[in-house]
């Protein structure tokens, strides 16, 4: 078997072996190479025993367990190199962060690529599928798999890789579904030999002392190595500055801190020279006192202590500590003293979790200061653009690493220094950076957690330094961050609370510094957030007031410095929001004016900074708003051109940064806009194509980020567009399927956000679509039931917001549909009541907004409907002629204004034929 594997290599070496699978080449070593053991004593028979276990059955999984520091990783590393020739492929991954993340580490070496929206579970399935295709036997080693629940849950997954033998190192002692091999402590003979290997100056006359030292640390492999290496640094053939007797004395007086949780024999405070049993945590503190490391080395160890305990390349520390002289020798010196491991082949260093505990404990008072270069480095790497979430100083792939490092570091620092952390602004910024990293990558729950920590830290800072205006600004920002996430997950009351708190702080700052541009812009943004929340709550008047307040603050600054890029960037969103609220309240021409200004500003910004992707993103959104408004005004050609511009820019950004969720989401919305445009011009083939593509993207986004309310809202809209397309194609079964999905999603959304009036309105629309579809399928009873639900919801919205043009118009439509349905069912008195209410409402709207094409068209149809009702009424009257003539006049005006819209001419022909009769 071994020879067979050997001859599969093509021009390979141990450091770079390659297998060929047709045209595809895969390395033998799929994960990181483990550190080769410097010395291996007393466990050769154990290696052979594990080898036998693995090769006796198919897909055998063996858990190597034992206490911390006993040498599990060293043991498995020796197995890895000793039996390498017997395996076609080998993979070593660190499982401390979870088995799924560990398996995903293999994706790069195997050339497996993922869509950004793919869930972790799907990614793992894909990697597992690729692993299963490799020639057997293969070996997978999961180092530090210490989560029993994860091991149990992922057992079927591991068992499914039939061509792999799997070894896990773990501290877990019992798990019934796995095979265990318990690694025992070194025997005294091997323990002494290990100590002497690392401390060759040991003299045999001190063997009795050595035995007591070794018993004190339970013959723990890692502790023996550290003790020996460090004492070796103190002593030389001429003088022993730290003899073994003093080491034993220190152990007796100081103890050992935190290397394992099992009791061990120790001479610490022992009586009558009888070793006592003690936990190893009690002893570790003595290890740090063994060597005289420099202040710079102590700082380096502090940085190691708050990073994940995995292999760290030398280049990383070069970036973190660029100004530290002699960094290479400082690191090599630490490796020589046993504080870190060094891999010459990979120019990388690694620290053990036990040593991390020692350093964090010993350097507790200086840890924050020591780690400042790391904090600055991570803050720089995670710097982002506010509107898009795009990272400025590194790629999305790189930021997965930086985000993980920052998350680990903040967790360590918060646990250790909860009281001291608020005094450090850079720590607050780091928590904010991690929060924004999670927000950008779609994990809103984690983002909310980190932003809330920022809020607490910022409050503590301001309480301690109440006159520090910078801390007041930081607290306002933290409130806005938490408010943003609360708004995104549909918690409108909490969002409003946090935005109001932030607004109070912003007003205080502007009152104190009325000429300061930054404080004025901050207050402008604060007013816009309040407006956003009120808009979601359906209070258009209050939202409009906040938006004008926001716009006024930036407009004042703009009038003084119209070429200032910072001012332009902050003026544009205020114009967009004013356009939004004016559009929603029916003042479309006013809205169009603001959207045009919004578009002009971003055209100017793109001239100033043509490569700035935040500006490109803003420009794309401005075309979306223009397109929406032109469509509402009936100017289809202009609307379509704007939508295609929106799609063009969104697609470019998405293709350039496919991992950016904001750009991915924007691209999906651009597809929905094109689908809407093609529905309007009755091109159902194109509308269906774009809406189905949008549906697929939004579905993946929501699957990856299930708490993101906006993704669910937009997925729901994609179902609406697909249903509309099928309805126009007379494919009623498919239309009904997607309208039911639309209805179900809106019900879920309303349950999550019961005060969100936009959701309630869309739920009403979903009942309307179900009613129309059932009516088309001659399911009249079902149609009427859905029309009634539509009516009741629209009536509730109209009564709650009587000044809203949209809700008034929708309520009018609900009367019209219910009237048609009752008329069909023979309920003529009820039908007439609803026809008359519909006509009354639409006429009021048209009189108030005569330029609104939708209202004008609605009035024409309402007149036609009530006219037709009177025409076929069992009680003859001539009212129908009056209604038909007025309807025909309006359709004639519409036809003159929009000659390319065939529907107006068609309606005129129908009415004229009826009047001729």
Buried (B, 14 or more C-beta within 10 A) or exposed (E): EEEEBEEBBEEBEEEEBBBEEEEEEBBBBBBBBBBBBEEBBBBEEBBEEBBEBBEEEEBBBBBBBBBBBBBBBBBBBBBBBBBBEBBBBBBBBBBBBBBBBBBBBBBEBBEBEBEBBBBBEBBBBBBBEBBBEBBBBBBBBBBBBBBBEBBBEBBEBBBBBEBBBBBBBBBBEEBEEBBBBEBEBBEEEBBBBBBBBBBEEBEEEBEEBBEBBBBBBBBBBBBBBBBBBBBBBBBEEEEBEBBBEBBBBBBBEBBBBBBBEBEBBBBBEBEEEEBBEBBBBBBBBBBBEBBEBEEBBBBBBBBBBBBBBBBBEBEBBEEBBEEBEEBEEBBBBBBBBBBBBBBEEBEBBBBBBBBBBBBBBBBEEEBBEBBBBBBBBBBBBBBBBEBBBBBEEBEBEEBBEBBBBBBBBBEBBBEBBEEBBBBBBEBBBBBBBBBBBBBBBBBBEBBBBBBBBBBBBBBBBBEEBEEEBEBBBBBBBBBBBBBBBBBBBBBBEBBBBBBBBBBEBBBBBBEEEEEEBEBBBBBBBBBBBBBBBBBBBBBBEBBBBBBBBBBEBBBEBBEEEEEBBEBBBBBBBBBBBBBBBBBBBBBBEBBBBBBBBBBEBBEBBBEEEEEBBBBBBBBBBBBBBBBBBBBBBBBBEBBBBBBBBBBEBBBBBBEEBBBBBBBBBBBBBBBBBBBBBBBBBEBBEBBBBBBBBBBEBBBBBBBBBEBBBBBBBBBBBBBBBBBBBBBBBEBBEBBBBBBBBBBEBBBBBBEBBEBBBBBBBBBBBBBBBBBBBBBBBEBBEBBBBBBBBBBBBBBBBBEEBEEBBBBBBBBBBBBBBBBBBBBEBEBBEBBBBBBBBBBEBBBBBBEEBEEBBBBBBBBBBBBBBBBBBBBEBEEEEEEBBBBBEBBBBBBBEBBEEBEEBEEBBEBBEBBEEBEEE
